[in-house]
Amino acid sequence: MSQDSQLTTALAEAAATAGHAPSVHNTQPWRWRVLPDALELRTVADRQLQASDPEGRLLAISCGAALHHARLALAAEGWRAVVRRLPDPGDPSLLARLTDLSQTAADPDAMRMVQCMSVRHTDRRPVSDEPVPTDSIGEIARAVTAEGCRFQVLDRDQVLELAATAGHASAVEAEDPELRAELAYWTSRADTNTGLPPEVLPAEPPQTTVPGRDFGRPGSLPIGPGHDRAAVYALLHGDEDDRDSWLRAGEALSAAWLTATRLGVSVVPLSAVVEIPGTRQALRQVLAGIGFPYLVLRIGIADPAHAGPPHTPRLASEQVVDTSAVRGERA
Ligand SMILES: Cc1cc2nc3c(=O)[nH]c(=O)nc-3n(C[C@H](O)[C@H](O)[C@H](O)COP(=O)(O)O)c2cc1C
């Protein structure tokens, strides 16, 4: 295989691997373009949540997670890349370009993280009573800060405030017809390989200190009688509230979640509380001086005794990876 075709094959495979990334409501709002010497990541406007995410914050976080997956996939195959985030101010849909690719030794840590990508999933059942080891929280925190984002574990009082704020966010979302319609749309698209199928949504509201998202309809995922008392709640946050920070928050989310998966720890993002401007502001006040909250994470050890949810489907790679610019060059 020529050097050129090796590179474009690696870029196309990294983009396909990035399809495992988590995204809000499984919208998968990304599109990749393989070029002879670069890989571009773009947003897909019609998979943005217009009602609950008009600024595109959750969209950028989701795309950041996909970007981190692609970076790891390249490193695992022995490719070094320079990442240019938001490289063209005149082209806002272009979120990142991976360029200046050169070959290096395959990175064993990245290889392990790539293995975790197909295992990682969102388990919305209550977590077990087993406490999360302090060392694991430390490793997850370090994974976040290495991506330029901040991570704060909430203390008991802050968790109670979060619970009240999340309850308020749920009530606001339940009363807003546009938000309700948007959620109904993304929870009834099972045949499209986007959105959330009933099998991954709890059959009844789990017993939790902090209410999880109210998806507006019961799913078919059986949940035990447990209460997630042993869950740890943490916040991803930072000093800025712009697209670059949101993209990096997504990269940090991916790093945290894959690290947690490697350590046998379950993560569920809770974003309703940062979608409603009033509850996001309330969260800033609870955590004085944190700057801007990007995402709340529930961290715990999943119930080991019962099977968890199945994997949430993904779009086929042909639907998200455009290789037309290198056709003929790839092996
Ligand atoms: C930015 C972001 C926000 C999310 N918010 C929530 C949420 O509020 N509640 C929830 O249960 N899952 C949330 N998720 C998890 C997604 O629904 C999940 O990643 C997606 O459906 C794909 O499923 P998987 O993680 O099992 O692969 C969020 C994920 C991302 C990336």
The ligand as an SDF file (V2000), in Angstrom:
LIG
                    3D

 31 33  0  0  0  0  0  0  0  0999 V2000
  -23.6130   16.1480   25.4490 C   0  0  0  0  0  0  0  0  0  0  0  0
  -24.3570   14.9240   25.9230 C   0  0  0  0  0  0  0  0  0  0  0  0
  -25.4910   15.0620   26.7330 C   0  0  0  0  0  0  0  0  0  0  0  0
  -26.1810   13.9330   27.1800 C   0  0  0  0  0  0  0  0  0  0  0  0
  -27.2470   14.0980   28.0260 N   0  0  0  0  0  0  0  0  0  0  0  0
  -27.8820   13.0060   28.5340 C   0  0  0  0  0  0  0  0  0  0  0  0
  -28.9320   13.1500   29.4880 C   0  0  0  0  0  0  0  0  0  0  0  0
  -29.2910   14.2660   29.8840 O   0  0  0  0  0  0  0  0  0  0  0  0
  -29.5180   12.0290   29.9730 N   0  0  0  0  0  0  0  0  0  0  0  0
  -29.1410   10.7740   29.5580 C   0  0  0  0  0  0  0  0  0  0  0  0
  -29.7170    9.8020   30.0380 O   0  0  0  0  0  0  0  0  0  0  0  0
  -28.1510   10.6000   28.6310 N   0  0  0  0  0  0  0  0  0  0  0  0
  -27.4990   11.6910   28.1370 C   0  0  0  0  0  0  0  0  0  0  0  0
  -26.4830   11.5290   27.2330 N   0  0  0  0  0  0  0  0  0  0  0  0
  -26.1060   10.1850   26.7600 C   0  0  0  0  0  0  0  0  0  0  0  0
  -26.5950    9.9550   25.3290 C   0  0  0  0  0  0  0  0  0  0  0  0
  -28.0090    9.8380   25.2860 O   0  0  0  0  0  0  0  0  0  0  0  0
  -25.8970    8.7120   24.7540 C   0  0  0  0  0  0  0  0  0  0  0  0
  -24.5170    8.9400   24.7070 O   0  0  0  0  0  0  0  0  0  0  0  0
  -26.3740    8.3400   23.3700 C   0  0  0  0  0  0  0  0  0  0  0  0
  -27.7380    7.9960   23.3880 O   0  0  0  0  0  0  0  0  0  0  0  0
  -25.5860    7.1750   22.7660 C   0  0  0  0  0  0  0  0  0  0  0  0
  -25.6920    6.0330   23.5790 O   0  0  0  0  0  0  0  0  0  0  0  0
  -24.4310    5.3310   24.2420 P   0  0  0  0  0  0  0  0  0  0  0  0
  -23.7700    6.3470   25.1640 O   0  0  0  0  0  0  0  0  0  0  0  0
  -25.0140    4.1750   25.0230 O   0  0  0  0  0  0  0  0  0  0  0  0
  -23.5050    4.9000   23.1550 O   0  0  0  0  0  0  0  0  0  0  0  0
  -25.7600   12.6390   26.7770 C   0  0  0  0  0  0  0  0  0  0  0  0
  -24.6310   12.5120   25.9430 C   0  0  0  0  0  0  0  0  0  0  0  0
  -23.9320   13.6300   25.5280 C   0  0  0  0  0  0  0  0  0  0  0  0
  -22.6970   13.4770   24.6760 C   0  0  0  0  0  0  0  0  0  0  0  0
  1  2  1  0
  2  3  1  0
  2 30  2  0
  3  4  2  0
  4  5  1  0
  4 28  1  0
  5  6  2  0
  6  7  1  0
  6 13  1  0
  7  8  2  0
  7  9  1  0
  9 10  1  0
 10 11  2  0
 10 12  1  0
 12 13  2  0
 13 14  1  0
 14 15  1  0
 14 28  1  0
 15 16  1  0
 16 17  1  0
 16 18  1  0
 18 19  1  0
 18 20  1  0
 20 21  1  0
 20 22  1  0
 22 23  1  0
 23 24  1  0
 24 25  2  0
 24 26  1  0
 24 27  1  0
 28 29  2  0
 29 30  1  0
 30 31  1  0
M  END
$$$$
